[in-house]
Amino acid sequence: MNDQASFDAHDDGRDDLAAGPCTAFQVDLSCLLDDELEDQAAARAIGHMEACESCRAFVDDTRAHMRLHKDIHDEARLQARLSMLVGGDWAREAARAAESVDLVHSLATIFYQLGKAYVVAAVDPGWREKIFEAVLPIAATQGQGRGFVDGVLRGERQSTARLDWTRARAMFNGRLERIESPLEKGRKLLEEALGVDASHEEASLWLAYLHAHEGKRLVAAEEYRRIFDEAIRPENRGHAMMQLGRLHSSEEDWRAAVRCWRWITISGLADADERFWAARFNIGMVHALAGNRARSLQYFRVLLDRHPARVAEVAELVARSPKLRAAIDAQTGFPEALLHTCPELFAAPGGA
């Protein structure tokens, strides 16, 4: 099979495949959700799922069970919450343990938010890479961190965690100020967040993002894969796949990039969380770069149908992507077909 045929087989977007034996497909779909299915079988399973209501329900149920399985492995929270149901002294101890877990996670989150703010200030002052939630103001977040830790040190909040809260407070004062580079401040704070709570998914994502920015692509890719495998929150698994796909795309490994972004559409995340609309744009763009005009047009049309409020943003992305525009212009009839298929892009402000 040549490269283009193999690429098409991996990402078969047809909606009219005839339903086959559901049992066999459900085995494949289960493997697909674990990212353990080879490309051609994945394409067949996806095509069947999109045509079969029963198998779509099976995938939804399987995802729900996978989330539950991940949730019950958060041992500290699970034990504390279950113990609270029993009552008595054990329940009170469990409540204190649960509060302590929450305090630790809250401290890690403040470190993460402040670290993210410094990274964005250094890497992207215009904040064009809107890959996560909004960045919090640095001064306000630093003050919030001091107030939070002071409350623990004064005993207003009870913590049984083995954590040096005095050292944590110092991070919001002189220790942080001695670091001159905003990027290094961001790195240090993200590392502090993970030192406090190694399971903090967002801090891990941003540290991987920082690795990628510094050209440590292999380190970043490995970290994104780990987050995808271990994260409890589905949106963080989605963010890991978005960024891993971008790494593959920058190396022109189109098949690997599409595999990452297709997980976001197959899992339902692109429809459930509006932040992931760009997954469909990225797939359409990659097909254009790979010379597959028909598939590119299909994805751009689906993108506009599923996310009509994003028309202006899509038009802007096309307008400021010279490689994409060059790929469209290089294929005979592609510009005219794009105008016919997606006329909204040309009517939107900033559209071509």
Secondary structure, 3 states (H helix, E strand, C coil): CCHHHHHHHHCCCCCCCCCCCHHHHHHHHHHHHCCCCCHHHHHHHHHHHHHCHHHHHHHHHHHHHHHHHHHCCCHHHHHHHHHHCCCHHHHHHHHHHHHHHHHHHHHHHHHHHHHHHHHHHHHCCCCCCCCCCCCCCHHHHHHHHHHHHHHHHCCCCCCCCCCCHHHHHHHCCHHHHCCCCHHHHHHHHHHHHHHHCCCCHHHHHHHHHHHHHCCCHHHHHHHHHHHHHHCCCHHHHHHHHHHHHHHHHHCCCHHHHHHHHHHHHHCCHHHHCHHHHHHHHHHHHHHHHCCCHHHHHHHHHHHHHHCHHHHHHHHHHHHCCHHHHHHHHHCCCHHHHHHHHCCHHHHCCCCC
